[in-house]
Amino acid sequence: MDMNQETVAFGGRLWWVDLTCGTISVDPFSYRPELRFVELPSGSTLTHIAEDRDDFMREVAKYRRIGVSEGRMRYVETSLHDPFLLSSYVLDEEGSSWTLENEVELKQVLADGGHEWKEKTRPPQIAVLDPTNANVVYITVGEQEHVVAVDIYQEKIS
């Protein structure tokens, strides 16, 4: 595993993130720490990694994010191709698997909000998850890298 995102503190555990395969967590205060692995959602694991691993890992981190929002661990990803699906998953109560919560066609949401995607420009990238509103994901769009808040539940820019 290559950790390509900052460590997340959640549920009394520290979570180390590899956005190509999953997370490893441990209770740092346990007398007998046990590592726990949680794989990314089905279809999200990347088994083929390019020759230049460092560049590949930096690129993956632009389109995937794990964080805590509304007191739950969440995984968000956007596809690299039109219509740019933005998918949001939540970790189950047992901390063992992910459940799809919302999915939206980002291209249409951006166009409706005045940020139409143009051919041959970079795809929308995930900036950060809103820590207090699980429906909001901040993304960067356009060559000037404007940051916009996307409400994936209401399918609009908020």
C-alpha positions in Angstrom: 0.0 0.0 0.0 1.1 3.6 -0.8 -0.5 6.2 1.4 -1.5 9.0 -0.9 -3.8 11.0 1.4 -3.5 12.4 4.9 -4.3 10.1 7.8 -7.9 10.3 9.0 -8.9 10.0 12.7 -12.4 8.4 13.0 -14.2 6.1 15.4 -11.3 5.9 17.9 -9.0 4.7 15.1 -6.4 6.1 12.8 -7.0 5.4 9.1 -4.2 5.3 6.6 -5.5 5.8 3.0 -4.4 4.3 -0.3 -6.8 5.6 -2.9 -6.0 2.7 -5.2 -7.1 -0.1 -2.9 -8.5 0.9 0.5 -7.6 1.8 4.1 -5.8 0.3 7.0 -6.8 1.3 10.5 -5.7 0.7 14.1 -6.7 1.8 17.6 -3.5 3.6 18.7 -4.5 3.3 22.3 -5.2 -0.4 22.4 -2.9 -2.6 24.5 -3.1 -5.1 21.6 -3.5 -3.1 18.4 -5.0 -5.0 15.5 -4.8 -3.8 12.0 -8.0 -3.7 10.0 -8.2 -3.4 6.2 -11.2 -2.0 4.4 -11.2 -2.4 0.6 -12.6 0.4 -1.6 -16.0 -0.2 -3.1 -16.4 -2.8 -5.8 -15.1 -1.5 -9.1 -13.0 1.2 -7.5 -9.8 -0.7 -6.8 -7.0 -0.1 -9.2 -4.8 -3.2 -9.8 -2.9 -1.9 -12.8 -0.5 0.9 -11.8 1.4 2.9 -14.3 5.2 2.7 -14.5 5.7 6.1 -12.9 4.0 5.2 -9.6 4.5 8.6 -7.9 2.9 10.5 -10.7 0.1 7.9 -10.9 -0.7 8.2 -7.2 -0.7 12.0 -7.3 -3.1 11.8 -10.3 -5.5 9.3 -8.5 -5.7 11.6 -5.5 -7.2 14.4 -7.6 -10.3 12.3 -8.3 -10.8 10.4 -5.0 -11.1 11.4 -1.4 -11.8 9.7 2.0 -12.9 11.9 4.9 -15.3 12.4 7.7 -18.6 14.2 7.2 -21.6 14.4 9.5 -19.8 12.0 11.8 -19.4 9.2 9.3 -16.5 8.0 7.2 -17.0 8.7 3.5 -15.4 7.9 0.2 -16.0 10.1 -2.9 -14.8 9.6 -6.4 -15.4 11.1 -9.8 -15.0 9.3 -13.1 -12.5 10.7 -15.6 -14.8 10.5 -18.6 -18.0 12.3 -19.7 -20.5 12.5 -18.0 -18.2 12.6 -15.0 -20.1 10.6 -12.4 -19.6 11.8 -8.9 -20.2 8.9 -6.5 -20.4 9.1 -2.7 -20.1 6.1 -0.4 -20.5 5.7 3.4 -18.7 3.2 5.6 -21.1 0.8 7.2 -21.6 0.7 11.0 -19.3 -2.2 11.4 -16.5 -0.4 9.6 -16.0 -3.2 7.1 -17.5 -2.1 3.7 -18.8 0.8 1.7 -22.4 1.6 0.6 -23.3 3.8 -2.3 -25.3 6.8 -1.0 -25.5 9.2 -3.9 -24.4 9.4 -7.5 -24.8 12.3 -9.9 -23.8 13.2 -13.5 -21.4 16.1 -12.7 -21.3 17.4 -16.3 -25.0 18.3 -16.2 -24.8 19.7 -12.7 -21.9 22.0 -13.6 -23.6 23.1 -16.8 -26.8 24.0 -14.9 -24.7 26.0 -12.4 -22.9 28.0 -15.1 -19.6 25.9 -15.2 -20.0 24.1 -18.5 -17.2 21.6 -19.1 -15.4 22.1 -22.5 -13.7 19.4 -24.5 -10.0 19.0 -24.0 -10.0 20.7 -20.6 -9.2 18.8 -17.4 -11.9 16.8 -15.8 -13.5 18.1 -12.5 -11.3 17.3 -9.5 -12.3 16.7 -5.9 -11.0 19.4 -3.5 -12.5 18.4 -0.1 -15.6 16.9 1.6 -17.7 19.2 3.6 -17.2 18.1 7.2 -20.7 19.2 8.4 -22.9 18.4 5.3 -22.4 14.9 3.7 -24.3 16.0 0.6 -21.7 18.7 -0.3 -18.5 18.0 -2.1 -16.2 20.8 -3.1 -14.6 20.3 -6.6 -12.3 22.3 -8.8 -13.4 23.1 -12.4 -12.0 24.8 -15.4 -8.5 25.8 -16.2 -8.6 28.6 -13.6 -9.5 25.9 -11.1 -12.6 27.5 -9.6 -13.8 25.8 -6.5 -17.5 25.1 -6.4 -19.7 23.3 -3.9 -21.8 20.5 -5.4 -24.8 19.2 -3.6 -25.0 15.6 -4.8 -28.4 15.0 -3.1 -30.1 17.9 -4.8 -28.0 17.6 -7.9 -27.0 21.3 -8.1 -24.3 23.7 -7.3 -25.0 25.1 -3.8 
